[in-house]
Amino acid sequence: MRSGAAAAAAEILLWWAALTALWAVLISAPDPLDLEIGTAAALLTAFAARAARRAAAR
Amino acid sequence: MNGWLAAACALVVGGLGPSLWGAARGTTGRRVVAQNMATLLLCLVLLLLAQGYGRPSYTDLALVVCVLGPAGTLVYIRLLGEEIEKHPPGARLLTPAVTIGAPATVVPLCVATGPGRAMAKLLVIGALLVAGGLVTTRALRRG
């Protein structure tokens, strides 16, 4: 159970980093406000991405 | 009229037009393949037009198309699976179009754009095009 939670947290952090990087690359001018909003949205999307991966793997 | 616009013109007349024609007529399977080819060519045309006209906002359109195009094809394959199986389409042109056409467009554009975030965006679009093409070709073959 413990390793499951750690693996889940690691995966969500990985998704969060990847999605934030993708957002930072795709917008034309990285305003600090843009990056903050992008980071917050990437965190939510990371949860959705992990859920989608687990649903697709089933 | 520069080289980019001429290439975009050639792609529209020689590729996108026939793809849309094929998507409007024929068996269901052929239409789905034609739709996939049309979205691929549309993305490449938008990239070329972005460079030809000097309007970087068109690459955002290309990004949207390269995500929604293969996703739409997969939705069609899922919904029309049985009809496609009745007359399996030939998808021989898709793989060369993706593996040759996408790099042949993205690499010169990257060279013209120069290093930076715009080039990274072009590379992301190119990678999504190739990945989308591979996924849809495999889904089409599997029926």
N, CA and C atoms of all chains as a GROMACS GRO file, in nm:
protein
  603
    1MET      N    1   0.085  -0.119   0.000
    1MET     CA    2   0.000   0.000   0.000
    1MET      C    3   0.088   0.124   0.000
    2ARG      N    4   0.196   0.121   0.078
    2ARG     CA    5   0.286   0.237   0.089
    2ARG      C    6   0.353   0.262  -0.046
    3SER      N    7   0.409   0.154  -0.107
    3SER     CA    8   0.478   0.172  -0.235
    3SER      C    9   0.379   0.214  -0.342
    4GLY      N   10   0.253   0.168  -0.331
    4GLY     CA   11   0.152   0.211  -0.427
    4GLY      C   12   0.132   0.361  -0.424
    5ALA      N   13   0.125   0.416  -0.302
    5ALA     CA   14   0.104   0.561  -0.290
    5ALA      C   15   0.226   0.637  -0.342
    6ALA      N   16   0.347   0.584  -0.312
    6ALA     CA   17   0.468   0.654  -0.359
    6ALA      C   18   0.477   0.650  -0.511
    7ALA      N   19   0.442   0.532  -0.568
    7ALA     CA   20   0.446   0.522  -0.715
    7ALA      C   21   0.344   0.615  -0.779
    8ALA      N   22   0.225   0.624  -0.715
    8ALA     CA   23   0.122   0.713  -0.769
    8ALA      C   24   0.170   0.858  -0.764
    9ALA      N   25   0.229   0.898  -0.648
    9ALA     CA   26   0.276   1.037  -0.635
    9ALA      C   27   0.387   1.066  -0.735
   10ALA      N   28   0.479   0.967  -0.755
   10ALA     CA   29   0.589   0.988  -0.850
   10ALA      C   30   0.535   1.006  -0.991
   11GLU      N   31   0.435   0.922  -1.025
   11GLU     CA   32   0.380   0.933  -1.161
   11GLU      C   33   0.312   1.066  -1.182
   12ILE      N   34   0.239   1.111  -1.079
   12ILE     CA   35   0.170   1.240  -1.095
   12ILE      C   36   0.271   1.352  -1.107
   13LEU      N   37   0.380   1.346  -1.031
   13LEU     CA   38   0.484   1.449  -1.042
   13LEU      C   39   0.546   1.449  -1.182
   14LEU      N   40   0.567   1.329  -1.236
   14LEU     CA   41   0.625   1.317  -1.370
   14LEU      C   42   0.533   1.378  -1.475
   15TRP      N   43   0.406   1.344  -1.468
   15TRP     CA   44   0.308   1.401  -1.561
   15TRP      C   45   0.304   1.553  -1.546
   16TRP      N   46   0.307   1.600  -1.420
   16TRP     CA   47   0.300   1.743  -1.394
   16TRP      C   48   0.419   1.815  -1.460
   17ALA      N   49   0.537   1.758  -1.442
   17ALA     CA   50   0.655   1.821  -1.500
   17ALA      C   51   0.646   1.821  -1.652
   18ALA      N   52   0.606   1.707  -1.710
   18ALA     CA   53   0.600   1.698  -1.857
   18ALA      C   54   0.497   1.796  -1.913
   19LEU      N   55   0.379   1.802  -1.849
   19LEU     CA   56   0.274   1.890  -1.901
   19LEU      C   57   0.312   2.037  -1.885
   20THR      N   58   0.375   2.071  -1.772
   20THR     CA   59   0.418   2.211  -1.754
   20THR      C   60   0.524   2.247  -1.858
   21ALA      N   61   0.617   2.154  -1.885
   21ALA     CA   62   0.719   2.181  -1.987
   21ALA      C   63   0.656   2.199  -2.124
   22LEU      N   64   0.558   2.113  -2.155
   22LEU     CA   65   0.490   2.125  -2.283
   22LEU      C   66   0.419   2.259  -2.294
   23TRP      N   67   0.352   2.300  -2.188
   23TRP     CA   68   0.284   2.429  -2.188
   23TRP      C   69   0.385   2.542  -2.208
   24ALA      N   70   0.497   2.536  -2.137
   24ALA     CA   71   0.597   2.644  -2.146
   24ALA      C   72   0.655   2.653  -2.286
   25VAL      N   73   0.664   2.538  -2.356
   25VAL     CA   74   0.720   2.540  -2.491
   25VAL      C   75   0.619   2.593  -2.591
   26LEU      N   76   0.492   2.560  -2.569
   26LEU     CA   77   0.395   2.589  -2.673
   26LEU      C   78   0.344   2.732  -2.670
   27ILE      N   79   0.347   2.800  -2.552
   27ILE     CA   80   0.300   2.939  -2.554
   27ILE      C   81   0.414   3.026  -2.605
   28SER      N   82   0.378   3.137  -2.664
   28SER     CA   83   0.479   3.215  -2.736
   28SER      C   84   0.564   3.299  -2.642
   29ALA      N   85   0.506   3.356  -2.538
   29ALA     CA   86   0.584   3.444  -2.450
   29ALA      C   87   0.557   3.406  -2.306
   30PRO      N   88   0.655   3.351  -2.235
   30PRO     CA   89   0.630   3.303  -2.099
   30PRO      C   90   0.619   3.415  -1.997
   31ASP      N   91   0.501   3.470  -1.987
   31ASP     CA   92   0.468   3.563  -1.880
   31ASP      C   93   0.464   3.487  -1.748
   32PRO      N   94   0.506   3.543  -1.637
   32PRO     CA   95   0.499   3.469  -1.509
   32PRO      C   96   0.358   3.424  -1.476
   33LEU      N   97   0.259   3.509  -1.507
   33LEU     CA   98   0.121   3.468  -1.480
   33LEU      C   99   0.082   3.346  -1.564
   34ASP      N  100   0.127   3.347  -1.693
   34ASP     CA  101   0.098   3.231  -1.778
   34ASP      C  102   0.154   3.104  -1.718
   35LEU      N  103   0.278   3.114  -1.669
   35LEU     CA  104   0.342   2.994  -1.615
   35LEU      C  105   0.271   2.946  -1.489
   36GLU      N  106   0.227   3.043  -1.405
   36GLU     CA  107   0.158   3.000  -1.283
   36GLU      C  108   0.030   2.927  -1.318
   37ILE      N  109  -0.049   2.986  -1.408
   37ILE     CA  110  -0.175   2.923  -1.445
   37ILE      C  111  -0.150   2.789  -1.513
   38GLY      N  112  -0.049   2.786  -1.599
   38GLY     CA  113  -0.016   2.661  -1.666
   38GLY      C  114   0.024   2.553  -1.568
   39THR      N  115   0.101   2.592  -1.465
   39THR     CA  116   0.144   2.493  -1.366
   39THR      C  117   0.024   2.438  -1.290
   40ALA      N  118  -0.068   2.526  -1.252
   40ALA     CA  119  -0.186   2.480  -1.179
   40ALA      C  120  -0.270   2.387  -1.265
   41ALA      N  121  -0.292   2.427  -1.390
   41ALA     CA  122  -0.371   2.343  -1.480
   41ALA      C  123  -0.301   2.211  -1.506
   42ALA      N  124  -0.169   2.214  -1.515
   42ALA     CA  125  -0.095   2.090  -1.539
   42ALA      C  126  -0.110   1.995  -1.422
   43LEU      N  127  -0.121   2.049  -1.301
   43LEU     CA  128  -0.137   1.960  -1.185
   43LEU      C  129  -0.269   1.886  -1.194
   44LEU      N  130  -0.377   1.960  -1.226
   44LEU     CA  131  -0.506   1.894  -1.241
   44LEU      C  132  -0.502   1.792  -1.354
   45THR      N  133  -0.440   1.833  -1.467
   45THR     CA  134  -0.434   1.744  -1.582
   45THR      C  135  -0.351   1.621  -1.553
   46ALA      N  136  -0.251   1.634  -1.463
   46ALA     CA  137  -0.168   1.518  -1.430
   46ALA      C  138  -0.252   1.409  -1.366
   47PHE      N  139  -0.347   1.449  -1.278
   47PHE     CA  140  -0.436   1.348  -1.220
   47PHE      C  141  -0.518   1.281  -1.328
   48ALA      N  142  -0.572   1.363  -1.419
   48ALA     CA  143  -0.653   1.306  -1.528
   48ALA      C  144  -0.569   1.215  -1.616
   49ALA      N  145  -0.445   1.254  -1.643
   49ALA     CA  146  -0.359   1.174  -1.730
   49ALA      C  147  -0.329   1.039  -1.667
   50ARG      N  148  -0.303   1.041  -1.536
   50ARG     CA  149  -0.275   0.914  -1.470
   50ARG      C  150  -0.399   0.824  -1.474
   51ALA      N  151  -0.516   0.884  -1.451
   51ALA     CA  152  -0.638   0.805  -1.456
   51ALA      C  153  -0.661   0.748  -1.596
   52ALA      N  154  -0.631   0.829  -1.699
   52ALA     CA  155  -0.649   0.781  -1.837
   52ALA      C  156  -0.552   0.668  -1.867
   53ARG      N  157  -0.428   0.681  -1.818
   53ARG     CA  158  -0.331   0.575  -1.844
   53ARG      C  159  -0.375   0.446  -1.779
   54ARG      N  160  -0.425   0.458  -1.655
   54ARG     CA  161  -0.465   0.336  -1.586
   54ARG      C  162  -0.589   0.276  -1.652
   55ALA      N  163  -0.680   0.362  -1.701
   55ALA     CA  164  -0.798   0.309  -1.768
   55ALA      C  165  -0.760   0.241  -1.899
   56ALA      N  166  -0.664   0.298  -1.973
   56ALA     CA  167  -0.625   0.241  -2.100
   56ALA      C  168  -0.548   0.111  -2.081
   57ALA      N  169  -0.476   0.101  -1.969
   57ALA     CA  170  -0.395  -0.019  -1.949
   57ALA      C  171  -0.480  -0.137  -1.906
   58ARG      N  172  -0.600  -0.108  -1.856
   58ARG     CA  173  -0.682  -0.217  -1.804
   58ARG      C  174  -0.734  -0.308  -1.912
   59MET      N  175   0.472   3.543  -5.387
   59MET     CA  176   0.463   3.397  -5.389
   59MET      C  177   0.602   3.340  -5.368
   60ASN      N  178   0.626   3.281  -5.251
   60ASN     CA  179   0.757   3.222  -5.227
   60ASN      C  180   0.746   3.069  -5.227
   61GLY      N  181   0.856   3.004  -5.200
   61GLY     CA  182   0.862   2.859  -5.209
   61GLY      C  183   0.764   2.791  -5.114
   62TRP      N  184   0.750   2.848  -4.992
   62TRP     CA  185   0.660   2.786  -4.894
   62TRP      C  186   0.516   2.787  -4.946
   63LEU      N  187   0.475   2.903  -4.999
   63LEU     CA  188   0.338   2.912  -5.049
   63LEU      C  189   0.317   2.821  -5.169
   64ALA      N  190   0.422   2.808  -5.254
   64ALA     CA  191   0.409   2.719  -5.368
   64ALA      C  192   0.395   2.575  -5.323
   65ALA      N  193   0.473   2.538  -5.220
   65ALA     CA  194   0.461   2.400  -5.169
   65ALA      C  195   0.324   2.378  -5.108
   66ALA      N  196   0.273   2.478  -5.034
   66ALA     CA  197   0.140   2.463  -4.976
   66ALA      C  198   0.035   2.449  -5.085
   67CYS      N  199   0.051   2.529  -5.192
   67CYS     CA  200  -0.042   2.521  -5.305
   67CYS      C  201  -0.040   2.381  -5.366
   68ALA      N  202   0.081   2.328  -5.387
   68ALA     CA  203   0.093   2.195  -5.446
   68ALA      C  204   0.029   2.090  -5.358
   69LEU      N  205   0.047   2.104  -5.225
   69LEU     CA  206  -0.013   2.006  -5.134
   69LEU      C  207  -0.165   2.015  -5.136
   70VAL      N  208  -0.218   2.137  -5.145
   70VAL     CA  209  -0.364   2.151  -5.146
   70VAL      C  210  -0.421   2.091  -5.274
   71VAL      N  211  -0.363   2.128  -5.388
   71VAL     CA  212  -0.419   2.084  -5.516
   71VAL      C  213  -0.394   1.935  -5.536
   72GLY      N  214  -0.273   1.890  -5.504
   72GLY     CA  215  -0.237   1.752  -5.533
   72GLY      C  216  -0.276   1.652  -5.426
   73GLY      N  217  -0.292   1.699  -5.302
   73GLY     CA  218  -0.317   1.607  -5.194
   73GLY      C  219  -0.447   1.631  -5.121
   74LEU      N  220  -0.465   1.754  -5.071
   74LEU     CA  221  -0.583   1.780  -4.988
   74LEU      C  222  -0.711   1.771  -5.069
   75GLY      N  223  -0.709   1.824  -5.191
   75GLY     CA  224  -0.828   1.816  -5.277
   75GLY      C  225  -0.871   1.674  -5.304
   76PRO      N  226  -0.780   1.588  -5.357
   76PRO     CA  227  -0.817   1.448  -5.376
   76PRO      C  228  -0.857   1.376  -5.248
   77SER      N  229  -0.794   1.414  -5.134
   77SER     CA  230  -0.833   1.349  -5.008
   77SER      C  231  -0.976   1.384  -4.971
   78LEU      N  232  -1.012   1.511  -4.986
   78LEU     CA  233  -1.149   1.550  -4.954
   78LEU      C  234  -1.247   1.484  -5.051
   79TRP      N  235  -1.205   1.473  -5.178
   79TRP     CA  236  -1.290   1.403  -5.276
   79TRP      C  237  -1.309   1.258  -5.233
   80GLY      N  238  -1.200   1.194  -5.194
   80GLY     CA  239  -1.210   1.055  -5.150
   80GLY      C  240  -1.289   1.039  -5.023
   81ALA      N  241  -1.288   1.142  -4.937
   81ALA     CA  242  -1.364   1.134  -4.814
   81ALA      C  243  -1.512   1.152  -4.837
   82ALA      N  244  -1.547   1.201  -4.956
   82ALA     CA  245  -1.688   1.225  -4.984
   82ALA      C  246  -1.753   1.110  -5.059
   83ARG      N  247  -1.672   1.023  -5.122
   83ARG     CA  248  -1.728   0.915  -5.202
   83ARG      C  249  -1.660   0.785  -5.167
   84GLY      N  250  -1.729   0.676  -5.197
   84GLY     CA  251  -1.665   0.547  -5.184
   84GLY      C  252  -1.710   0.472  -5.061
   85THR      N  253  -1.643   0.361  -5.036
   85THR     CA  254  -1.679   0.280  -4.920
   85THR      C  255  -1.639   0.352  -4.791
   86THR      N  256  -1.699   0.303  -4.681
   86THR     CA  257  -1.676   0.368  -4.552
   86THR      C  258  -1.528   0.365  -4.514
   87GLY      N  259  -1.466   0.249  -4.538
   87GLY     CA  260  -1.325   0.238  -4.502
   87GLY      C  261  -1.238   0.337  -4.577
   88ARG      N  262  -1.267   0.350  -4.706
   88ARG     CA  263  -1.187   0.444  -4.786
   88ARG      C  264  -1.209   0.586  -4.740
   89ARG      N  265  -1.330   0.616  -4.696
   89ARG     CA  266  -1.357   0.752  -4.650
   89ARG      C  267  -1.281   0.783  -4.524
   90VAL      N  268  -1.271   0.684  -4.433
   90VAL     CA  269  -1.200   0.709  -4.307
   90VAL      C  270  -1.051   0.730  -4.335
   91VAL      N  271  -0.996   0.648  -4.425
   91VAL     CA  272  -0.855   0.665  -4.461
   91VAL      C  273  -0.834   0.802  -4.525
   92ALA      N  274  -0.928   0.841  -4.612
   92ALA     CA  275  -0.915   0.972  -4.677
   92ALA      C  276  -0.925   1.086  -4.576
   93GLN      N  277  -1.010   1.069  -4.476
   93GLN     CA  278  -1.021   1.172  -4.372
   93GLN      C  279  -0.891   1.186  -4.296
   94ASN      N  280  -0.828   1.073  -4.266
   94ASN     CA  281  -0.702   1.077  -4.194
   94ASN      C  282  -0.594   1.146  -4.277
   95MET      N  283  -0.588   1.110  -4.406
   95MET     CA  284  -0.492   1.173  -4.494
   95MET      C  285  -0.519   1.322  -4.508
   96ALA      N  286  -0.648   1.359  -4.512
   96ALA     CA  287  -0.683   1.501  -4.526
   96ALA      C  288  -0.636   1.581  -4.405
   97THR      N  289  -0.654   1.528  -4.284
   97THR     CA  290  -0.611   1.604  -4.167
   97THR      C  291  -0.459   1.612  -4.162
   98LEU      N  292  -0.391   1.505  -4.202
   98LEU     CA  293  -0.244   1.511  -4.205
   98LEU      C  294  -0.197   1.619  -4.300
   99LEU      N  295  -0.253   1.620  -4.423
   99LEU     CA  296  -0.211   1.719  -4.522
   99LEU      C  297  -0.252   1.859  -4.479
  100LEU      N  298  -0.367   1.872  -4.415
  100LEU     CA  299  -0.410   2.004  -4.369
  100LEU      C  300  -0.310   2.059  -4.268
  101CYS      N  301  -0.263   1.975  -4.178
  101CYS     CA  302  -0.165   2.021  -4.080
  101CYS      C  303  -0.039   2.068  -4.150
  102LEU      N  304   0.010   1.991  -4.247
  102LEU     CA  305   0.131   2.031  -4.318
  102LEU      C  306   0.110   2.161  -4.396
  103VAL      N  307  -0.009   2.174  -4.458
  103VAL     CA  308  -0.038   2.296  -4.532
  103VAL      C  309  -0.038   2.416  -4.438
  104LEU      N  310  -0.097   2.401  -4.320
  104LEU     CA  311  -0.100   2.513  -4.225
  104LEU      C  312   0.041   2.551  -4.181
  105LEU      N  313   0.127   2.452  -4.158
  105LEU     CA  314   0.265   2.484  -4.121
  105LEU      C  315   0.334   2.561  -4.232
  106LEU      N  316   0.314   2.518  -4.357
  106LEU     CA  317   0.379   2.587  -4.469
  106LEU      C  318   0.324   2.728  -4.485
  107LEU      N  319   0.193   2.744  -4.467
  107LEU     CA  320   0.134   2.876  -4.480
  107LEU      C  321   0.184   2.968  -4.369
  108ALA      N  322   0.205   2.913  -4.249
  108ALA     CA  323   0.256   2.995  -4.139
  108ALA      C  324   0.390   3.055  -4.175
  109GLN      N  325   0.475   2.972  -4.240
  109GLN     CA  326   0.606   3.022  -4.279
  109GLN      C  327   0.596   3.112  -4.401
  110GLY      N  328   0.508   3.076  -4.496
  110GLY     CA  329   0.501   3.153  -4.620
  110GLY      C  330   0.446   3.293  -4.599
  111TYR      N  331   0.345   3.305  -4.515
  111TYR     CA  332   0.286   3.436  -4.491
  111TYR      C  333   0.353   3.510  -4.376
  112GLY      N  334   0.434   3.439  -4.298
  112GLY     CA  335   0.496   3.503  -4.183
  112GLY      C  336   0.399   3.527  -4.070
  113ARG      N  337   0.303   3.437  -4.052
  113ARG     CA  338   0.204   3.449  -3.945
  113ARG      C  339   0.220   3.331  -3.851
  114PRO      N  340   0.293   3.346  -3.741
  114PRO     CA  341   0.321   3.232  -3.653
  114PRO      C  342   0.195   3.175  -3.588
  115SER      N  343   0.084   3.249  -3.588
  115SER     CA  344  -0.036   3.197  -3.523
  115SER      C  345  -0.091   3.077  -3.597
  116TYR      N  346  -0.056   3.060  -3.725
  116TYR     CA  347  -0.108   2.942  -3.798
  116TYR      C  348  -0.050   2.813  -3.743
  117THR      N  349   0.067   2.818  -3.678
  117THR     CA  350   0.119   2.694  -3.620
  117THR      C  351   0.032   2.646  -3.506
  118ASP      N  352  -0.038   2.739  -3.438
  118ASP     CA  353  -0.132   2.693  -3.336
  118ASP      C  354  -0.245   2.614  -3.399
  119LEU      N  355  -0.292   2.659  -3.516
  119LEU     CA  356  -0.394   2.583  -3.588
  119LEU      C  357  -0.342   2.444  -3.624
  120ALA      N  358  -0.217   2.439  -3.671
  120ALA     CA  359  -0.159   2.310  -3.707
  120ALA      C  360  -0.151   2.219  -3.586
  121LEU      N  361  -0.120   2.279  -3.468
  121LEU     CA  362  -0.112   2.198  -3.346
  121LEU      C  363  -0.249   2.139  -3.312
  122VAL      N  364  -0.354   2.220  -3.323
  122VAL     CA  365  -0.488   2.170  -3.294
  122VAL      C  366  -0.526   2.059  -3.391
  123VAL      N  367  -0.496   2.080  -3.520
  123VAL     CA  368  -0.533   1.980  -3.621
  123VAL      C  369  -0.457   1.850  -3.599
  124CYS      N  370  -0.329   1.858  -3.563
  124CYS     CA  371  -0.252   1.736  -3.549
  124CYS      C  372  -0.294   1.657  -3.426
  125VAL      N  373  -0.363   1.720  -3.332
  125VAL     CA  374  -0.416   1.644  -3.218
  125VAL      C  375  -0.556   1.592  -3.249
  126LEU      N  376  -0.641   1.680  -3.303
  126LEU     CA  377  -0.780   1.641  -3.325
  126LEU      C  378  -0.796   1.548  -3.444
  127GLY      N  379  -0.707   1.559  -3.545
  127GLY     CA  380  -0.721   1.477  -3.664
  127GLY      C  381  -0.713   1.328  -3.634
  128PRO      N  382  -0.601   1.279  -3.582
  128PRO     CA  383  -0.593   1.136  -3.549
  128PRO      C  384  -0.696   1.094  -3.446
  129ALA      N  385  -0.726   1.182  -3.349
  129ALA     CA  386  -0.828   1.145  -3.250
  129ALA      C  387  -0.962   1.125  -3.318
  130GLY      N  388  -0.996   1.215  -3.412
  130GLY     CA  389  -1.121   1.199  -3.485
  130GLY      C  390  -1.123   1.071  -3.567
  131THR      N  391  -1.009   1.040  -3.632
  131THR     CA  392  -1.004   0.916  -3.708
  131THR      C  393  -1.027   0.795  -3.620
  132LEU      N  394  -0.968   0.797  -3.501
  132LEU     CA  395  -0.987   0.684  -3.410
  132LEU      C  396  -1.134   0.672  -3.368
  133VAL      N  397  -1.198   0.788  -3.346
  133VAL     CA  398  -1.340   0.784  -3.311
  133VAL      C  399  -1.421   0.723  -3.425
  134TYR      N  400  -1.390   0.763  -3.551
  134TYR     CA  401  -1.463   0.707  -3.664
  134TYR      C  402  -1.440   0.558  -3.676
  135ILE      N  403  -1.315   0.515  -3.655
  135ILE     CA  404  -1.285   0.373  -3.666
  135ILE      C  405  -1.362   0.296  -3.560
  136ARG      N  406  -1.370   0.354  -3.440
  136ARG     CA  407  -1.442   0.286  -3.333
  136ARG      C  408  -1.590   0.273  -3.365
  137LEU      N  409  -1.649   0.384  -3.417
  137LEU     CA  410  -1.793   0.383  -3.441
  137LEU      C  411  -1.830   0.305  -3.566
  138LEU      N  412  -1.743   0.306  -3.670
  138LEU     CA  413  -1.778   0.245  -3.798
  138LEU      C  414  -1.703   0.114  -3.818
  139GLY      N  415  -1.659   0.051  -3.711
  139GLY     CA  416  -1.572  -0.066  -3.722
  139GLY      C  417  -1.629  -0.176  -3.809
  140GLU      N  418  -1.760  -0.208  -3.787
  140GLU     CA  419  -1.816  -0.319  -3.862
  140GLU      C  420  -1.826  -0.287  -4.010
  141GLU      N  421  -1.866  -0.163  -4.042
  141GLU     CA  422  -1.879  -0.128  -4.184
  141GLU      C  423  -1.743  -0.128  -4.251
  142ILE      N  424  -1.639  -0.087  -4.176
  142ILE     CA  425  -1.506  -0.086  -4.237
  142ILE      C  426  -1.461  -0.228  -4.264
  143GLU      N  427  -1.496  -0.321  -4.174
  143GLU     CA  428  -1.451  -0.458  -4.194
  143GLU      C  429  -1.513  -0.523  -4.317
  144LYS      N  430  -1.632  -0.476  -4.354
  144LYS     CA  431  -1.697  -0.536  -4.471
  144LYS      C  432  -1.616  -0.513  -4.597
  145HIS      N  433  -1.563  -0.390  -4.613
  145HIS     CA  434  -1.478  -0.360  -4.729
  145HIS      C  435  -1.350  -0.297  -4.676
  146PRO      N  436  -1.251  -0.380  -4.643
  146PRO     CA  437  -1.130  -0.324  -4.583
  146PRO      C  438  -1.059  -0.229  -4.681
  147PRO      N  439  -1.025  -0.109  -4.638
  147PRO     CA  440  -0.964  -0.013  -4.730
  147PRO      C  441  -0.816  -0.036  -4.744
  148GLY      N  442  -0.760   0.015  -4.852
  148GLY     CA  443  -0.616   0.012  -4.868
  148GLY      C  444  -0.556   0.138  -4.807
  149ALA      N  445  -0.465   0.121  -4.714
  149ALA     CA  446  -0.405   0.236  -4.646
  149ALA      C  447  -0.258   0.245  -4.680
  150ARG      N  448  -0.224   0.206  -4.807
  150ARG     CA  449  -0.081   0.200  -4.839
  150ARG      C  450  -0.017   0.337  -4.844
  151LEU      N  451  -0.096   0.440  -4.880
  151LEU     CA  452  -0.034   0.571  -4.897
  151LEU      C  453  -0.010   0.642  -4.765
  152LEU      N  454  -0.078   0.595  -4.658
  152LEU     CA  455  -0.071   0.669  -4.532
  152LEU      C  456   0.070   0.668  -4.473
  153THR      N  457   0.129   0.546  -4.467
  153THR     CA  458   0.259   0.538  -4.400
  153THR      C  459   0.365   0.620  -4.473
  154PRO      N  460   0.378   0.610  -4.606
  154PRO     CA  461   0.476   0.698  -4.670
  154PRO      C  462   0.445   0.846  -4.650
  155ALA      N  463   0.315   0.880  -4.655
  155ALA     CA  464   0.280   1.021  -4.637
  155ALA      C  465   0.323   1.071  -4.500
  156VAL      N  466   0.306   0.988  -4.399
  156VAL     CA  467   0.344   1.031  -4.264
  156VAL      C  468   0.495   1.031  -4.248
  157THR      N  469   0.558   0.918  -4.285
  157THR     CA  470   0.701   0.906  -4.254
  157THR      C  471   0.787   0.992  -4.344
  158ILE      N  472   0.740   1.020  -4.466
  158ILE     CA  473   0.821   1.105  -4.555
  158ILE      C  474   0.770   1.248  -4.552
  159GLY      N  475   0.639   1.264  -4.564
  159GLY     CA  476   0.584   1.399  -4.576
  159GLY      C  477   0.605   1.483  -4.452
  160ALA      N  478   0.583   1.425  -4.334
  160ALA     CA  479   0.594   1.506  -4.213
  160ALA      C  480   0.738   1.554  -4.190
  161PRO      N  481   0.839   1.466  -4.192
  161PRO     CA  482   0.975   1.519  -4.176
  161PRO      C  483   1.016   1.612  -4.289
  162ALA      N  484   0.971   1.579  -4.413
  162ALA     CA  485   1.010   1.664  -4.526
  162ALA      C  486   0.956   1.805  -4.512
  163THR      N  487   0.848   1.821  -4.438
  163THR     CA  488   0.794   1.956  -4.415
  163THR      C  489   0.852   2.018  -4.291
  164VAL      N  490   0.862   1.938  -4.182
  164VAL     CA  491   0.900   1.996  -4.054
  164VAL      C  492   1.048   2.035  -4.053
  165VAL      N  493   1.134   1.952  -4.114
  165VAL     CA  494   1.279   1.980  -4.104
  165VAL      C  495   1.316   2.111  -4.174
  166PRO      N  496   1.272   2.134  -4.299
  166PRO     CA  497   1.304   2.266  -4.359
  166PRO      C  498   1.246   2.382  -4.281
  167LEU      N  499   1.127   2.362  -4.225
  167LEU     CA  500   1.067   2.469  -4.146
  167LEU      C  501   1.150   2.497  -4.021
  168CYS      N  502   1.202   2.391  -3.958
  168CYS     CA  503   1.287   2.411  -3.840
  168CYS      C  504   1.412   2.487  -3.879
  169VAL      N  505   1.470   2.451  -3.994
  169VAL     CA  506   1.591   2.520  -4.039
  169VAL      C  507   1.560   2.667  -4.064
  170ALA      N  508   1.443   2.694  -4.124
  170ALA     CA  509   1.408   2.832  -4.154
  170ALA      C  510   1.376   2.911  -4.029
  171THR      N  511   1.320   2.843  -3.928
  171THR     CA  512   1.280   2.914  -3.807
  171THR      C  513   1.400   2.943  -3.718
  172GLY      N  514   1.496   2.852  -3.715
  172GLY     CA  515   1.610   2.876  -3.627
  172GLY      C  516   1.580   2.826  -3.488
  173PRO      N  517   1.683   2.803  -3.407
  173PRO     CA  518   1.662   2.743  -3.275
  173PRO      C  519   1.584   2.835  -3.184
  174GLY      N  520   1.506   2.771  -3.096
  174GLY     CA  521   1.426   2.850  -3.004
  174GLY      C  522   1.296   2.780  -2.976
  175ARG      N  523   1.206   2.854  -2.911
  175ARG     CA  524   1.081   2.790  -2.869
  175ARG      C  525   0.992   2.761  -2.989
  176ALA      N  526   1.003   2.842  -3.097
  176ALA     CA  527   0.921   2.815  -3.217
  176ALA      C  528   0.962   2.683  -3.280
  177MET      N  529   1.093   2.655  -3.280
  177MET     CA  530   1.138   2.529  -3.338
  177MET      C  531   1.093   2.412  -3.252
  178ALA      N  532   1.096   2.432  -3.119
  178ALA     CA  533   1.049   2.325  -3.031
  178ALA      C  534   0.902   2.295  -3.058
  179LYS      N  535   0.824   2.401  -3.082
  179LYS     CA  536   0.681   2.381  -3.114
  179LYS      C  537   0.666   2.302  -3.243
  180LEU      N  538   0.749   2.335  -3.346
  180LEU     CA  539   0.742   2.260  -3.472
  180LEU      C  540   0.777   2.114  -3.450
  181LEU      N  541   0.877   2.088  -3.366
  181LEU     CA  542   0.917   1.950  -3.341
  181LEU      C  543   0.807   1.874  -3.268
  182VAL      N  544   0.739   1.944  -3.175
  182VAL     CA  545   0.628   1.879  -3.105
  182VAL      C  546   0.518   1.843  -3.205
  183ILE      N  547   0.487   1.937  -3.295
  183ILE     CA  548   0.384   1.909  -3.395
  183ILE      C  549   0.426   1.792  -3.484
  184GLY      N  550   0.552   1.791  -3.527
  184GLY     CA  551   0.599   1.680  -3.610
  184GLY      C  552   0.590   1.547  -3.538
  185ALA      N  553   0.630   1.546  -3.410
  185ALA     CA  554   0.622   1.421  -3.334
  185ALA      C  555   0.478   1.375  -3.320
  186LEU      N  556   0.386   1.470  -3.294
  186LEU     CA  557   0.246   1.433  -3.281
  186LEU      C  558   0.191   1.380  -3.413
  187LEU      N  559   0.236   1.438  -3.526
  187LEU     CA  560   0.189   1.390  -3.656
  187LEU      C  561   0.233   1.246  -3.678
  188VAL      N  562   0.360   1.219  -3.652
  188VAL     CA  563   0.410   1.084  -3.675
  188VAL      C  564   0.342   0.985  -3.581
  189ALA      N  565   0.332   1.022  -3.453
  189ALA     CA  566   0.267   0.933  -3.358
  189ALA      C  567   0.122   0.910  -3.395
  190GLY      N  568   0.052   1.016  -3.432
  190GLY     CA  569  -0.087   1.002  -3.472
  190GLY      C  570  -0.102   0.915  -3.595
  191GLY      N  571  -0.012   0.934  -3.693
  191GLY     CA  572  -0.019   0.852  -3.813
  191GLY      C  573   0.003   0.705  -3.783
  192LEU      N  574   0.101   0.676  -3.697
  192LEU     CA  575   0.128   0.536  -3.662
  192LEU      C  576   0.008   0.473  -3.591
  193VAL      N  577  -0.049   0.548  -3.496
  193VAL     CA  578  -0.162   0.493  -3.419
  193VAL      C  579  -0.281   0.466  -3.510
  194THR      N  580  -0.311   0.563  -3.599
  194THR     CA  581  -0.428   0.543  -3.684
  194THR      C  582  -0.405   0.434  -3.787
  195THR      N  583  -0.283   0.424  -3.843
  195THR     CA  584  -0.257   0.316  -3.939
  195THR      C  585  -0.273   0.181  -3.873
  196ARG      N  586  -0.222   0.170  -3.751
  196ARG     CA  587  -0.235   0.041  -3.682
  196ARG      C  588  -0.381   0.011  -3.652
  197ALA      N  589  -0.457   0.113  -3.612
  197ALA     CA  590  -0.599   0.091  -3.582
  197ALA      C  591  -0.676   0.055  -3.708
  198LEU      N  592  -0.640   0.114  -3.823
  198LEU     CA  593  -0.708   0.083  -3.947
  198LEU      C  594  -0.679  -0.060  -3.990
  199ARG      N  595  -0.554  -0.103  -3.972
  199ARG     CA  596  -0.520  -0.239  -4.015
  199ARG      C  597  -0.588  -0.341  -3.930
  200ARG      N  598  -0.598  -0.305  -3.798
  200ARG     CA  599  -0.660  -0.404  -3.710
  200ARG      C  600  -0.810  -0.409  -3.730
  201GLY      N  601  -0.867  -0.312  -3.798
  201GLY     CA  602  -1.009  -0.307  -3.821
  201GLY      C  603  -1.077  -0.243  -3.704
   0.00000   0.00000   0.00000
